[in-house]
Amino acid sequence: MSTNTQSGEPMTGQSGFQRDLLVEIRDQPGSCGLDLKDELKAFYENVSNARLYQNLSSLVEDGLVEKEAADKRSDAYRLTNAGRQAIEDDLAYRDQERGAEA
């Protein structure tokens, strides 16, 4: 991932769903999976538990999200520094592209 926040780079290794999941985790650090699922339902018609947790696991494996036990039954999710940088770069890239189209 690029660390160039002036021009930014698109997030190419993650799906749109994963990118949106990263934004939700950024906006609500320490959220549990079901809380994130509720937020994503505003954008996606079908957010099954399997889809959610498979994507969270991928983001953890990619080093973009860290998972910690919130209680006996739930995990909480936070962005790592790499995840924060990736989403900032992606959003900067999208803003730059929208500005170029205007």
N, C-alpha and C positions, 0 to 999 in steps of 0.2 A: 504494500500500500504506500501511496505517496504521502509525504508529510508537507507537501506544498499547499498551504491553505489559501494562498493568494489566487491561484488559478483553479485549484482543485482538480480532482480526477474522478471519473465515474466509478462506482463500485461495480466491478465486473465479476467477482467471484461469488456473489450472492444473488439470490432471486429478489424480485420486487417484494415478496412477502417477507423475506428476511430483512430487507432494508427497512420496511415499515416496522417490523418488530424491533429493530435496533433504535429507531426513532422513538417508539413507545417506551423502551427501556431507558433511553436518555431522558425522556420527559418525566418518567416515573421510576427513578432508581430504587431498587430494593423491592419491586413489585413481584408478586407471586405469579405463576403461570396463568391461573384462572383470571386474575385481574387483567393481565395482558390480553388474554383471550377476549374478555368483555370489551376492551378498547378496540381491538382489531375487528370486531363484529360490525363496527360503524363503516368499515371499508370493504369487508369481505363477507359474502353471503354464507360461505361454509368454512367455519374454523373449527375443525374437529380437534379433540385432544391429541390424537395421533399426529395430525399435521403440525399442531403447535409445538409439541414436545420433541418431535423429530427435528424441527427447525431450530429450536432452542439448543438441542444437543449439538447440532452442526455448528452453530455460532460459538458454543463453548469450545468445541474441538478446534475451530479456526482461531481461537484466541481473542475473539472480539467481545465475548461476554464471559463473566465469571458467575458461578452458581454457588450459593451457600445455603445451608439449612436455615429456614426461617422458623420452623417448629417441627414437630415430629412427623407431620404429613406434607409439608410444603417446602419448596425451595424458593429463594429470592434471587433475582437476577440483576446484575449491574454491568455497565459497560466497562471494559478494560480501557487502558490508554489507547491501545491499537483500535478498539471499536469506536471510541470517541473520535479519534483522528479520521478513521475511515468514513464515518457519517458526516463529519464536518467537510471533508474533501468532496464527498459526493454532493452534498447540498450546495457547496460553493460552485462546483461544476455546473449543476443544474441552474443556479441563479445566473451564472455567466452565459450559459446557452440561451436562456430566456431573454437576457439583455441583448444578445447578438441577433435574435429573431425580431426584436422590436424595431 
